[in-house]
């Protein structure tokens, strides 16, 4: 019987070849080589079904999905975010093995809660000599103001993260604990989303456990510690310059938490409120991602500009839950690792299920002597995180690599201040497969695991977490550092997994059309995002008119010099560039380039940067498409008009997204208000420059160009251009979406739709000012409107903007009991 030819594409064939090639270059302790073969085969078959024989394509595909989700991070000191690097190959862990890891993490969380409660309470562990006093009082993370304060619900810890390393025999050991503001849960969620979109069949084929039940349990757990039955919970962020801000925004959106900064919050009479456009609204809990020393300048660092004065008083009164409680970071110190095994035996009556890296605190003479003697076979590092004088970096360093003068300085400082140092064993990590180029290669990895309290106060562990993969083949943990890739972690088994979602059961879900609380800072951001976008578009329009109409291909002026001079005045008046030496072609081109690109001036590039900054800080409320457009690099086309045209299309796309894709929420209303006020200011200035008595045909044509109303004018008037019809169309016609009158009518509408503080039916100042301005334009005539009237309109627009800010953008030192502010 003839042998059938092999199919041109067979996922099992590709998967088998990939695995065989990989095993030939990996060691026996690699997770693929030592793990269940059937699971890895199934995973690579799913990968081959997506990428055929091109592993590089698989990597690009999962990275593209991560970008679509909006995943990113920032390196401290860098202005721009980097894309979050996701490997298409997940780490697979069998459910029985995972059960042991989860049991060890829960035991560790219980031990740490017990120790922290004693350190800030009775202090028996120090009194009995189980913990050296210097280990506590010498730590910068020990916060004395927290001593004696009972946290709401009696628990200091609600959410923790633990870094694990897998050794050569498959054992797991703890590399580090994260208690102050554990990061990474959002990245674990985003990794899962990106992988699920890439390998859609893997979930069902391997019965991969889901993340949603863990996040639902955490959300219910933090709510259970609050005093109100329907609490308002916020995620407190340092802001958009935090390295993990995109993760924080994603988590807030996913969990339904308010994303708030310190400036959004106010403490009043031992309660915490968020400043909103409808007054002060009570906050019951804060998932804190801010350094604990920065959260309250009255209790901790008096120089903090990102904290909330009085927050700790509200915490002490039991009126706000802080997750985690300030001060828990004292147990993060590497030095504490030397005492946890003994503490587990004494306090829990059992050994640690997940052992620590062997650690020696040099604050004890015998341990210090051992570290010095075995320095070449150990790691040496700071005991409390901050770099001591004898080390150049605040991380663990292999002792054998410290030589010469650096070694002498280390030994001298060890003798002076031994308590600042710890020694640790050198850990070698297992490897896992990662795609490099178009091949699979083994790389060392660590695993970050997350645990949270549920509604009953019991600990639950996220089934997975995320893996960090090292850049180099060297398997020492200290060499890997933070890693350069991440990977999803799939916990699989034989039992089917229910399709659980974070959303409640649809049958019990109440319909809600109220989008929720809008913090004042967010309203402020959306308002100025609208203003910046409209300002950039107006400036770009003036540059394009000048470039396109004032300079023809032969270098002669198509517009009269007086009109060109007015365009130059419009641009210089906006602060976009200094006045050119002459109105010749070369000078005007250089002038236009400055107004477009020079960030030393208020150029288009500067305006784009400001808008991008607001977009970066509003990720939880903007679509991924909007963020991508705001973050797009400045065009580099060769010609100035080409660059201007590219930017104009980008502005049009952003305007289209905001007009057709943003829900008509309060945030959109402030965004639209910003656009309307900025466009009205631009139109008032343009009419005052180009539409007054004595205006030339070039002036009027330029005014129509700036108002994007050439076609509308020509459809109405076939006999030529005249001043009064042009001014009426651009300034007073309420049917022209670019006119001054149209903008003021929309302002009145937006003001009517925003919340008011009083229930007497009387107009608030900002509403009255908008109505008065609209009435002025509704009763004006094009024949009589003059420069003085237009100047008055500009001043009124500026006053209206200030009134909006005073009423809605409640930041700074304004009285918290200002008239009408609602406390809810």
Buried (B, 14 or more C-beta within 10 A) or exposed (E): EEEEEEEEEEBEBBBBEBBEEBBEEBEEBBBBBBBBEEBBBBBBBBBBBBBBEBBBBBBBBBBBBBBBBBBBBBEEEEEEBEEBBBBBBBBBBBBEBBEEBBEBBBBBBBBBBBBBBBBBEEBEBBEEEBBBEBBBEBBEBBBEBBEEBBBBBEBBBBBBBBBBBBBBEEEBBBBBBBBBBBBBBBBBBBBBBBBBBBBEEBBEBBBBBBBBBBBBBBBBBBBBBBEEEEBBBBBBBBBBEBBBBBBBBBBBBBBEBBBBBBBBBBBBEBBBBBBBBBBBBBBBBBBBBBBBBBBBBBBBBEEBEBBBBBBBBBBBEBBBBBBBBBBBBBBBBBBBBBBBBEBBEEBBEEEBBBBBBBBBBBBBEEBBEBBBEEBEEBBBBBBBBEEBEBBEEEBBBBBEEBEEEBBEBBBEBBEEBBBBBBBBBBBBBBBBBBBBEEBBBBBBBBBBBBBBBBBEEEBBBBBBBBBBBBBEEBBBBBBBEEBBBBBBBBBBBEEEBEEEEBEEEEEEEEEEEEEEBBBBBBBBBBBBBBBBBBBBBBBBBBBBBBBBBBBEEEEEBEBBEEBBBBBBBBBBEBEBBEEBEEBEBEBBBEBBBBBBBBEEBBBBBBBBBBBBBBBBBBBBBBBEBBBBBBBBEBBEEEEBBEBBBBBBEBBEBBBEBBEEEBEEBBBBBBBBBBBBBBBBBBBBBBBBBBBBEEBBBBBBBBBBBBBBBEEBBEEEEEEEBBBBBBBBBBBBBBEBEBBBBBBBBBBBBBBEEBBBBEEEEEBBBBBBBBBBBBEBBEEBEBEEBEEEBBEBBBEBBEBBBEBBBEBBBBBEEEEBEEEEBEEE
